Amino acid sequence: MDFLLLTLVAVWAGAQNALAGGGSFLLLPTLMFTGMDARAANITCCAALFPAQIATGWTSRKYAEGVGGLPLSVFYAVSVVGGAIGAAILLATTRESFARLVPWLVLFATALFAWGSFGRKSESHVHVGPVGAAVMQFLISVYGGYFGGGAGFLIVAALTMAGQSVRVASATKNILAGVMNTAAVAIFLFSPDLHWSQALATSLGAIVGGVSGAKALHHINEKVLRLVVVIVGALLTVGLFYKAG
């Protein structure tokens, strides 16, 4: 029954990511519901959504660009290093400490998602240079390797501040997020907290959902989907704080 539930939620999460983002808000609590502690659920969630993320990045590759005089390869490099550092910090964090951090991380990610979906203007009036964008991408990648929720919106925000259009920034984000998590997943493969059977089942579901979501992209109200993510994130935050208390 747990595997059926995980597969169904993974299909929804994959579609949600393809359509509006926020799929980890659905999958993370489901993994915890099946009996995983917060750190194991976070690691398994990252690995499970990774294949669909790589497929999305590959599809977006021709629209991605570097910033100013810095080629995209520089952003690949800082994403790999940052993602690896974040993953290493996660593995060095005790289960108890991470469990106490999770409600705050989910609260931050939910607020960030809400800001990116409903409060942020399409173009930023704050500007950073290419080097500043690379530094921001490194810091975002550390956060992404550690937790990941809301990292996509941070990447888009940084790239638009550096002068990219939202469309180009979104495509670049898809690739950089995949590169960032490549480093994280490569480290997580050696962790006993990675639950392989659950990760494989959810990976297949996420791929199916992602493909279906991409095909339905122009037929579904994206704002409604984003609102669902914010509501789920808010309820999850309340539940996690209640459980922690």
N, C-alpha and C positions, 0 to 999 in steps of 0.2 A: 504493500500500500504506500510506503514511504517513497519508493522509486516512481510509482505512478504519479504521486503528488509532485515530486521534484521535476519530473519530465513535463508535466502540464504547466507548472509555474515557469519552467525554463523556456517553454515555447512562448509564453506571455512575455517573459523578460526579454527574450531575443527580439520579438516584435516591437516591444516598447523601446528598446535601444535603437532599432532601425527607424522608428517613427518619431520619437521625441526624446529618448534618453531616459535614464533612471532605472534601468532594469535591475541593477543590483539591490535597489530598495525592496524588490519583490523576492529575489532569490536568497539574499542574506538571512532574513528572518525565517524563511522556509527551511533552510539548512539548519538553523538553530533549533527550530521546532522538531526536527528529526533526531535531536539529541546531541548535536555538536556544540562544543563551547564556542564562544565568540571568535577566538583567534583561528580555530580550525575552520569555522564557517567562512570567515573572511578569506583565508587562503584558498579553500576549495571553490568559493565563489569566483575569485580572480582567475583561477585555472579553468573553471568551467566556461566562463564567458570569453576566454581568450581566443579560441578558434574562430568564433563568429566575428570577433573584433578584427582579427587579421584579414578575414574575408572582406569586411567593410573597408578597411584601410587600403587593400589592394584595389578595390573598385574605385576608390577616390584618388588614386595615386597621380593621375594625369592632371588633376586640378591643384595639387599641392605645390607650394612654393616656399623658398627661403625668404628671409627678411633683409631688405636693403642689400648690402654687399655680402651678407653671410649666406652661404648656400644651405640647402636643406640638410646636407650631410652633417653640418655643425649641430643642428638641432637633433638629429639622430643620435649623435655622440652624447650630448648632455642628457638626453632622455634615457639612454641605456645606463649611464653612470648613476643618474638620479634614481631611476627605478630600482637598480640593484641596491643602492644605499638604503632606500626606503624599505625594501624587502628584508634586508639584513637587520635593520632596526626592529622590524616587526617580530622577527624570529628571536631577537634578543629580549623582547618584552615578555614578561611573565603572563600567563593566562589570566591571573587575577587582575593584574594592572590593566591589561587590554580590555577585560570585561568592564572595568570601571570607566575606561576611556570611551568605549563604544557609544553610550548614549550621547556624549558630547560630540563625537565625530558624526553621528547620524544627524544630530541637531544642526551642526555646521553645514553638512552636505545638503540637508533639506532647505535650509535658509538660502544657501548658494544656488540651489536649483530653482527655488522660487524667484530669486532675484534675476537669474539668467532668463527665466521663462516669462516673467511678467513685469519686472521692474527696470530692466536694463534696456537702454536705447540701442537701436540697431548698429549705430556707429559710436565709438568712444571719442570723447573730446580730450582725453588724457593721452599724451603721446610719449612713447619711449623709443630709444634707438635700437638698432639691431643687437648690440651687445647687451643692453638692458633686457631685451626680449629673450635672449639666450639664457641669461641669468635667471629670469623668471621661469623659463621652461625647466631649468635644472631644479629649482625649488619645488615647482609643481610636480615634477617627476618623483622627487623624494616623497612628497605627500601621497602621490598616486601609488607608488610601490608599497607604501605603508597601509593605506586604506582604500583610496580610489574614488569614493563617492564624491561626485561633483568636480572631479579633476578635468573632465572635458570642458566644462564651462569656464574654468580657470584658464585653460589653454586658449580657448577662443577669445576670451577677454584680453589676454596678453598679446595675442597676435593682432587683434584689431587695434589695440593701443599702439602697436608698431607699424600700423598703416595698411594692413591687409583688409580687403573687403570681408564681410561676414561669410560670403559663399566660399572664398578661397581659404579663410581661416578655418571654416568647418571641415573642409576637405583635408587641410594640413593637420588639423586636430585628429582626424580619424587615423592618419598614419602615425603621428607622434604618440598617440595613446597606445597603439599596438606595439610600437617599438619600446615604449616605456615598460609595458607589461611583459614583453618578451624577456627582459632582464629579470623582472620579478618572478615570473613563472619558472624560469630556468633555475632560480634559487629554490623556489617552493617545491620543485620536483624531488628534492632531497629531504624534504621535511616529513616527519611521520604524521604531521597534522593534515596533510593532503589526503583526503579520502577519495581514492581512485575510482571506485565504482560509482559513487555519487557524482563525481566530476565528469565521468564519461557519459553518464545518463543525461545529465543536465547540458553537457556540451552539444549532444545531438539535438536535444530539444531546442536549445538556443539558436542553433544553425537553421533549423526548420522555421522557427519563429522569425528569425532575422530575414530570411529569404521572403517569407510571406509578408512581413511588414514592409520590406522594400517595395514589393509589388503593389501594396495597398497604400503607398505613401500619399498619393494624390486623391484618395477617396475617403480619408478619415480626418476628422477635426483634430489638429495637432494640439490646440489649446486645451481641449477636453482631456487629452492624454496627459499633458503636462500637469493639469490640475489633479488628476488621479494620482500622479507620482507625489505631488506635494501633500495630498491628504494621507496617502499611505505612509510617507516619511514622517508626517506629524504624529500619526497614530503610533507608529513604531517608536518614535522618540519618547512619547508618553509612556508606552509599555515598558521600554528599556529602563527609563528612570524609575518607574514603579517597582520593577523587578530588582533593580540595584539597591533601592531603598529598603 
